[in-house]
Amino acid sequence: MSLPRGRYAPSPTGDLHLGNASTALLAWLSVRAAGGAFVLRVEDLDALRARPGAVARCLEDLSWLGLDWDEGPSLQSARKPAYDAAFAHLREREHVYPCFCSRKDAAAAASAPQEPGDEAPYGGRCRALTPEEVAARIAEGRRHAWRFRVEGDAPGFRDAVRGAVPPRPLSDFVVRRSDGVPAYQLAVVVDDAAMKMTEVVRGNDLLGSTPRQLLLYRALGLPAPGFAHVPLWLGPDGARLSKRHAGITLRELREEGWTAPALVGVLAARLGLRPGTAPCRPEDLAEGFSLASLAHVPDIAWEGGTR
């Protein structure tokens, strides 16, 4: 049996925060506990949101925390031919169709979410267009994205943390944006398959991505990895930690006096990996680690403090 391969895939849109660190630590522990390989990938396809120097700062923060990697960092922006080939495969087999709806139109049934893991339900307005109608709109210069045709419910799957996730209704979703950039769902599937990932550990906010990605794995004839969706960290407002929250990036915590062992100790305690908050290193947590141990851990409120 081959050893597991896991990854952490940050976006270079700002400094890593506490929630990023928690997910990276858990993904690292899962593969290290089994003697596997840890891969670092930078998801930098959204050039408008990428910040100069963010990749270098991310690597520095991960190293400061005590995490290492066996491969990478690789950049998604260097893999455009692979995404184009996967899109061509889907188009040739009529798994996708052009969608001329604006983002506002597509979100008419519900407000558009802010995370890549889920999308507003789509009513299928463009799915029923005839080839002649499509050709006429393209001839008019109408911008269009490409959506994947969902037939029936999305597949259920077994999550290493949450257990059985049942099938659910799912509407057609975007795989290629109107500017030609591959959407998150397609890019991550192509990358994880090419990098031979056996497991994907990520936050609960991306649970909605998995059924879409399983459909893409199936349509592309690619083996799917296992999935584990881990607890989120929440700010004082009860919302998922994000860059809009002050004082939660690793750099800010370091400036407040936190050491890496102290922060890892608190992360471990709040995640239920240790009974107390004594400082420790990531490698101290690897022996006997199991993602299943997180099954009863709720999302976690960050209380702050200086160490």
VMD Tcl script that draws the C-alpha trace (Angstrom):
set ca {
  {0.00 0.00 0.00}
  {1.40 3.38 -1.00}
  {2.00 6.10 1.57}
  {-0.51 8.97 1.76}
  {0.02 12.26 -0.01}
  {-1.56 15.40 1.40}
  {-1.27 19.10 0.69}
  {-1.84 22.61 1.85}
  {-2.89 25.10 -0.83}
  {-3.03 28.74 0.31}
  {-3.98 31.70 -1.87}
  {-1.50 34.62 -1.95}
  {-4.11 37.21 -1.03}
  {-2.63 38.17 2.33}
  {-0.80 36.85 5.37}
  {-1.74 33.49 6.88}
  {-4.11 33.76 9.83}
  {-4.93 31.47 12.72}
  {-7.54 29.49 10.77}
  {-5.07 28.91 7.92}
  {-2.46 27.74 10.43}
  {-4.90 25.30 12.04}
  {-5.83 23.70 8.71}
  {-2.20 23.52 7.59}
  {-1.22 21.89 10.89}
  {-3.96 19.25 10.63}
  {-3.15 18.45 7.01}
  {0.54 18.14 7.93}
  {-0.17 15.92 10.94}
  {-2.37 13.58 8.93}
  {0.34 12.69 6.42}
  {3.25 12.85 8.86}
  {1.51 10.44 11.25}
  {1.45 7.88 8.42}
  {4.92 8.66 7.06}
  {3.51 10.26 3.92}
  {4.46 13.24 1.77}
  {3.29 16.80 2.32}
  {2.94 19.04 -0.75}
  {2.66 22.82 -0.86}
  {0.70 24.43 -3.70}
  {-0.04 28.12 -4.16}
  {-3.47 28.82 -5.69}
  {-2.68 32.08 -7.48}
  {-5.07 32.01 -10.43}
  {-6.92 35.14 -9.30}
  {-4.26 37.66 -10.27}
  {-6.38 40.63 -9.24}
  {-6.47 39.48 -5.61}
  {-2.87 38.29 -5.32}
  {-0.60 40.52 -3.24}
  {3.09 41.09 -4.01}
  {5.35 39.16 -1.68}
  {2.52 37.08 -0.24}
  {3.99 33.75 -1.35}
  {7.33 34.38 0.36}
  {5.57 35.54 3.52}
  {3.39 32.43 3.52}
  {6.43 30.14 3.30}
  {8.11 32.04 6.11}
  {5.02 31.79 8.32}
  {4.67 28.04 7.77}
  {8.34 27.50 8.55}
  {8.06 29.64 11.69}
  {5.13 27.50 12.85}
  {7.30 24.40 12.45}
  {5.77 22.89 9.31}
  {7.88 21.57 6.46}
  {7.00 20.14 3.05}
  {8.42 17.54 0.70}
  {7.36 19.07 -2.61}
  {6.61 22.58 -3.84}
  {5.66 25.25 -3.66}
  {4.12 24.95 -7.10}
  {2.08 27.77 -8.63}
  {-1.29 27.24 -10.28}
  {-0.51 30.11 -12.65}
  {2.13 27.91 -14.28}
  {-0.32 25.11 -15.05}
  {-2.71 26.76 -17.49}
  {-2.14 24.14 -20.26}
  {-3.33 21.39 -17.91}
  {-6.55 23.27 -17.13}
  {-7.12 24.01 -20.81}
  {-6.74 20.31 -21.63}
  {-9.22 19.30 -18.94}
  {-11.72 21.91 -20.13}
  {-11.34 20.66 -23.73}
  {-12.08 17.13 -22.51}
  {-15.27 18.30 -20.81}
  {-16.35 20.34 -23.80}
  {-15.75 17.54 -26.29}
  {-17.98 15.26 -24.24}
  {-20.66 17.95 -23.83}
  {-20.33 18.05 -20.07}
  {-20.29 21.87 -20.21}
  {-22.25 24.65 -21.90}
  {-21.75 28.41 -22.31}
  {-23.56 30.62 -19.81}
  {-24.20 34.25 -20.74}
  {-25.71 35.23 -17.38}
  {-24.01 37.93 -15.40}
  {-23.00 37.22 -11.82}
  {-26.04 39.21 -10.76}
  {-28.29 37.07 -12.94}
  {-26.76 33.84 -11.67}
  {-27.26 34.94 -8.06}
  {-30.89 35.98 -8.52}
  {-32.21 33.04 -6.53}
  {-29.93 33.67 -3.54}
  {-27.15 35.99 -2.50}
  {-23.80 34.92 -3.91}
  {-21.57 33.37 -1.25}
  {-18.08 34.69 -0.58}
  {-16.33 31.33 -0.49}
  {-15.26 29.08 -3.38}
  {-16.81 26.09 -1.68}
  {-20.37 26.92 -2.60}
  {-22.32 28.92 -5.17}
  {-25.74 30.44 -5.48}
  {-28.29 28.02 -7.00}
  {-28.48 28.42 -10.75}
  {-31.83 28.14 -12.51}
  {-30.42 26.80 -15.78}
  {-31.46 29.71 -18.00}
  {-28.67 29.14 -20.51}
  {-28.75 25.35 -20.39}
  {-31.77 25.29 -22.69}
  {-30.31 27.56 -25.38}
  {-30.23 26.05 -28.86}
  {-26.94 25.86 -30.79}
  {-28.25 28.65 -33.03}
  {-29.00 30.90 -30.05}
  {-25.55 30.22 -28.60}
  {-23.86 31.01 -31.92}
  {-25.82 34.24 -32.27}
  {-24.87 35.44 -28.80}
  {-21.22 34.63 -29.36}
  {-21.34 36.46 -32.70}
  {-22.67 39.49 -30.82}
  {-19.58 39.41 -28.65}
  {-21.47 38.38 -25.51}
  {-19.13 37.35 -22.69}
  {-19.80 33.92 -21.31}
  {-18.62 31.52 -18.67}
  {-18.90 27.73 -18.97}
  {-21.00 25.62 -16.62}
  {-20.86 21.91 -15.86}
  {-24.09 20.01 -16.51}
  {-25.26 18.32 -13.33}
  {-27.48 15.33 -13.98}
  {-29.38 14.28 -10.87}
  {-28.20 14.79 -7.31}
  {-24.60 15.38 -6.36}
  {-22.87 12.24 -5.09}
  {-22.54 11.50 -1.41}
  {-19.16 10.66 0.05}
  {-17.37 9.54 3.20}
  {-15.62 12.34 5.06}
  {-12.75 11.39 7.39}
  {-14.06 13.83 10.01}
  {-17.79 14.24 9.40}
  {-18.58 10.64 8.41}
  {-21.18 9.91 5.75}
  {-22.24 12.98 3.75}
  {-25.45 12.12 1.85}
  {-26.25 13.05 -1.75}
  {-28.03 16.38 -2.23}
  {-29.51 18.46 -5.05}
  {-26.96 20.52 -6.92}
  {-27.30 23.01 -9.76}
  {-24.96 23.52 -12.71}
  {-21.75 25.23 -11.64}
  {-19.05 27.32 -13.32}
  {-15.83 25.60 -14.40}
  {-14.42 28.37 -16.61}
  {-14.90 32.07 -16.01}
  {-15.85 34.57 -18.69}
  {-12.26 35.87 -18.73}
  {-10.97 32.39 -19.63}
  {-9.56 31.66 -16.18}
  {-10.41 28.17 -14.87}
  {-12.75 28.27 -11.90}
  {-11.66 26.98 -8.51}
  {-13.58 23.71 -8.86}
  {-11.85 22.65 -12.07}
  {-8.35 23.83 -11.18}
  {-8.25 22.08 -7.82}
  {-9.41 18.77 -9.32}
  {-6.81 18.89 -12.09}
  {-4.06 19.80 -9.62}
  {-4.91 17.23 -6.96}
  {-5.08 14.47 -9.57}
  {-1.81 15.50 -11.24}
  {-0.06 15.70 -7.85}
  {-1.46 12.29 -6.89}
  {-3.12 13.51 -3.74}
  {-4.66 10.72 -1.66}
  {-6.31 13.06 0.86}
  {-7.54 16.63 0.97}
  {-7.81 18.28 4.38}
  {-9.57 21.64 4.39}
  {-12.02 23.77 6.38}
  {-15.72 23.08 6.82}
  {-16.46 26.12 4.67}
  {-15.36 24.13 1.62}
  {-17.62 21.14 2.24}
  {-19.88 22.28 -0.60}
  {-16.99 21.98 -3.05}
  {-16.62 18.23 -2.66}
  {-19.76 17.02 -4.52}
  {-18.90 19.29 -7.45}
  {-15.35 18.07 -7.51}
  {-16.41 14.43 -7.36}
  {-18.54 15.03 -10.46}
  {-15.52 16.51 -12.22}
  {-13.24 13.63 -11.21}
  {-15.81 11.26 -12.69}
  {-16.24 13.26 -15.90}
  {-12.48 13.55 -16.41}
  {-11.83 9.89 -15.63}
  {-9.55 10.76 -12.70}
  {-9.20 9.04 -9.30}
  {-10.60 11.11 -6.44}
  {-8.77 11.54 -3.12}
  {-10.31 11.13 0.29}
  {-11.68 14.26 1.96}
  {-11.63 15.64 5.49}
  {-13.35 18.89 6.45}
  {-11.99 20.24 9.70}
  {-13.35 22.77 12.24}
  {-13.24 26.47 11.45}
  {-11.94 29.24 13.68}
  {-14.37 32.07 14.35}
  {-13.86 35.72 15.15}
  {-15.55 37.73 17.92}
  {-18.44 38.37 15.54}
  {-19.07 34.65 15.15}
  {-17.99 34.66 11.50}
  {-15.23 32.51 10.05}
  {-11.84 34.10 10.62}
  {-10.74 36.05 7.58}
  {-8.39 38.86 6.70}
  {-11.04 41.40 7.74}
  {-10.47 40.41 11.37}
  {-7.66 42.30 13.09}
  {-4.96 40.65 15.16}
  {-5.31 37.09 13.87}
  {-2.49 36.73 11.30}
  {0.58 34.79 12.38}
  {2.67 37.91 11.98}
  {0.40 39.93 14.21}
  {0.44 37.18 16.83}
  {4.23 37.09 16.73}
  {4.30 40.85 17.26}
  {2.03 40.38 20.28}
  {4.60 38.05 21.82}
  {3.44 34.61 20.75}
  {6.10 31.96 20.17}
  {5.47 29.16 17.70}
  {5.41 26.42 20.41}
  {2.96 28.45 22.49}
  {0.63 28.92 19.52}
  {0.85 25.26 18.48}
  {0.05 24.28 22.07}
  {-3.11 26.39 22.09}
  {-4.15 25.11 18.65}
  {-3.65 21.53 19.82}
  {-5.68 22.06 22.99}
  {-8.59 23.79 21.26}
  {-8.65 21.06 18.60}
  {-8.79 18.37 21.29}
  {-5.38 16.93 20.47}
  {-3.99 17.54 23.97}
  {-5.59 18.11 27.37}
  {-3.66 21.30 28.12}
  {-2.13 24.29 26.38}
  {1.51 23.58 27.19}
  {3.86 24.71 24.39}
  {4.74 22.00 21.91}
  {6.01 21.46 18.38}
  {4.01 20.00 15.49}
  {6.11 16.82 15.55}
  {5.07 16.26 19.18}
  {1.49 15.79 17.99}
  {2.08 13.41 15.08}
  {2.27 10.05 16.82}
  {-1.18 8.48 16.91}
  {-2.88 11.44 15.23}
  {-6.14 10.67 13.48}
  {-8.50 12.99 11.64}
  {-11.37 11.00 13.12}
  {-10.48 12.47 16.52}
  {-11.90 15.80 15.27}
  {-15.39 14.37 14.71}
  {-16.86 15.97 17.83}
  {-14.89 19.23 17.75}
  {-17.16 22.20 16.93}
  {-16.03 25.36 15.20}
  {-13.75 27.28 17.55}
  {-13.97 30.87 18.76}
  {-10.60 32.62 18.99}
  {-10.25 34.39 22.30}
  {-6.96 36.13 21.59}
  {-4.35 36.96 24.17}
  {-0.58 37.45 24.35}
  {2.00 34.76 25.07}
}
mol new
graphics top color blue
foreach p $ca { graphics top sphere $p radius 0.5 }
foreach p [lrange $ca 0 end-1] q [lrange $ca 1 end] { graphics top cylinder $p $q radius 0.2 }
display resetview
